[in-house]
Amino acid sequence: MRTLAVGETAVPQEAPAPLVRRIFSRRMGICVAQGFVSGLPLYLLLTLVTAWLRKEGVDLKLIGLMALLMVPYTWKFVWAPLLDRFSLLGLGRRRGWMLLSQLVLIAAICLMGLCRPAQSMGTVALLCFVVALASATQDIALDAYRREILVDEELGLGNSLFVNAYRIAGLIPGGLSLILADFISWSEVFVVTAAFMLPGVMVTLLIREVENNAAPRTLYAAVVEPWREFMQRAGFKHALLIVLFVFLYKVGDSMATALATPFYVDLGYELSTIGIIAKNVGLWSMVAGGLLGGIWMLKLGINRSLWIFGVGQLITILGLAVLAKAGESGVPSLWLFSLAVGGEALGAGLGTAAFVAFIASQTNKAYTATQFALLTSLSAVPRTFCNALTGYIVHYLGWTQFFLLCMLLAVPGMLLLFKVAPWSGAVIQVGDGHNRVKNTQS
């Protein structure tokens, strides 16, 4: 049972559909498809590009600094009001921006493969920035659309399926593309990778735009009202705690995997081994974590899931430290490699599922793009700025101590749960433009 806010009228609710029907509904199918095209560009930057640069002889510290080019993921809330206010290409506020960003991504990824890092590092950096900018813009539109088609009770499951597909997308640049790199040229590898964005274009053209009468009618309203509504609904102090929590909850996990592919290369594994074992084990572990997380959230609620999954996310980083320690005396066994990668991926999948559902629960459907972009931008800050320092940290501490440090950095985010998502408490949640309080444990 949820508690009605003052002045809210009770609305009859339909009985929830059986679990299988809810998982395989049309809305969930859209979440899966959009999750795939959302994750592919990011994993291209995190895995394929880093492996490419390392194989081309680029210094590890410079590869780490390349994370700064992903700054659009951090600042996407700046132009998010444009997506709340304006339509593009005659397709509406969401589909128009989706299509434009997807076409830009395909072109930029193909052009990247024509570059040679040793002679044109500046061009490589520029194209990486364009990919990050277009990807961040696509994410704004996809996040907003997903929030608008899901009812509150579906946030956990829908976002879990989205995250699963997001992770599955990593199999392309982090698995298939790495394997192909041993047999074909890098230019061909990037063209093949870009081709996997085409299904996203087809989905964008086939889905229907969601009508929202509460959408801002002026650019001023699109910029100011989302901030004002969020602060008024949560309260200034609690809003700041939410912002701090969003920044810190995934920082340890994010830093631990920032240089995952170069780490595996330094351990002595071949690219084909990394592609076949590491990426596949990691992928299916994350899929399992995300799917289980979504199902468990139907019973646990968002608050308790953040606690349980967060602890698992923290502990599994230890497996990477063990792998690094074993690597000091030779190439670790494939069994240890698979166990460490799989454990970390499972913890990350669970934590991300609960985390994204929490972020979605904090948005108002009238200002979905801007509020969702603001919170997800904050969650990307560690990946952009903290991750940029990982190359230097590894250089001075070594891989083992680096992963232990990542574990410690995950603790502050967990401590904030006492305030933003207490075990038996409630989170402030919204519906179609009307504030309401919902007990997530009910």
C-alpha positions, 0 to 999 in steps of 0.5 A, a space after each residue: 500500500 502507498 500513502 497518498 500525498 495531501 490533495 491527491 485523489 486515489 486512482 483505481 489500479 489494475 491488478 498487476 499482470 503475471 510476471 512472465 507477461 510483464 517481462 515480455 510486454 511491448 514496453 519491456 521489449 522497447 527497453 531492451 532494444 533501446 538499452 542495446 543502442 545506448 550501451 554500444 557507444 559507451 563500451 566502444 569508448 571504454 573497451 574497443 578504443 582503449 584496446 586499439 590505442 594500447 595495441 598501437 603503442 599509446 601510453 597508458 597515462 594518455 589512455 587514462 586521460 582520454 576519459 576527459 573526452 567523455 565529459 558530455 556524459 557529465 554535462 548532458 543536463 545542460 542541453 537536456 532542456 532542449 530535448 524537453 522543449 523542441 521536436 526534431 525531424 517531424 518525429 517529436 521530442 523524443 524520436 527526433 533527437 534519437 534518430 539524429 544522434 544515432 545517425 551521427 554516431 554511425 558516421 563518427 564510429 566509421 570515420 574513427 577507423 580511418 585514423 592512425 593514432 600515431 599520426 592523428 591522435 588529435 583527430 582520434 580525440 575529436 571523434 571520441 568527443 563527437 561519439 560521447 556527445 551524440 551518445 549522451 544526447 541519445 541517452 537523454 532522449 532514451 531515458 526520457 522516453 523509457 520513463 514516460 512509457 513505464 508506470 512506477 511499479 515497472 521502474 525496477 523491472 524496466 530499468 533492469 532489462 534496459 541495463 541488461 541490454 546495455 551490458 549486452 551491447 558491450 559484447 560487440 565492441 568488447 568481444 566481437 570487435 576485439 576478436 575481429 581485430 586479430 583477423 581484419 583491419 581496424 578500419 573494417 572493425 569500426 565499420 562492423 561495430 557501427 553497423 550494430 547501431 542500425 537496429 536502433 534506427 529501425 526501432 526509433 522509426 517504428 515506435 510511437 511518440 508519447 504525448 505529454 500535455 504537461 511538457 514545458 511550452 517555453 525554453 525558459 520553463 524547460 530550463 527553470 521548472 525542472 530544478 524548481 520542482 525537484 527542490 520543492 518536492 525533495 526539500 533543499 537538504 534532502 535534494 543535496 543528499 540525493 545529488 551526493 549519493 548519485 555521485 558516490 554510489 558507483 564511484 568505486 565500481 566505475 574506477 575499478 573497471 575504467 582500465 579493465 581491458 588494458 589491465 587484462 592486456 598487462 596481465 598477459 592475455 591475448 585480445 582474442 582471449 579477452 574477447 572470448 572469456 573476459 567479455 562473455 563471462 562478464 556479460 552474462 554475469 551482468 545479465 544475470 545480475 540485472 535480471 535477478 535485480 529487476 525481479 527481486 526489486 518487485 519484492 524488495 523495493 528500491 531501498 532494500 535493493 540499494 543496500 543489498 546490491 551495493 554491498 555485493 558491488 563493493 565486495 566483488 571488486 576484491 576479486 580483481 585485486 586477487 587477480 592482480 596479485 596473482 598476475 605478479 607471478 605470471 599469467 593467472 589461470 583462466 579459471 581465476 580470470 573468469 571467476 574474478 571478472 564474473 564476480 565483479 560483473 555480477 555485483 556491478 549488474 545488481 548495483 546498477 539495476 537498483 541505482 538506475 531504478 532509484 534515479 528514475 523514481 526521482 524524476 517527474 514525467 513533465 520534465 523527464 529529460 532534464 531531471 533524468 539527465 541531471 542525475 545521470 550526469 552526476 553519476 557520470 562524473 566519477 567515470 569522466 574525471 575520477 577515471 581520468 586519474 586511474 592511469 596515474 594511480 595504477 602507475 604509482 600504486 600498482 594494480 593490486 593496491 588500486 583495486 583495494 582503493 576502489 573498494 574503500 571509495 565505494 564506502 561513502 556512497 553506502 553510508 549515504 543510504 542511511 539518509 536517502 534510502 533507509 532500509 525500512 523507509 520511503 523514497 519520494 516518487 512522482 507520477 504524471 506531474 503530480 507529487 506523491 509519496 510511495 513506500 517502496 517496501 510495500 
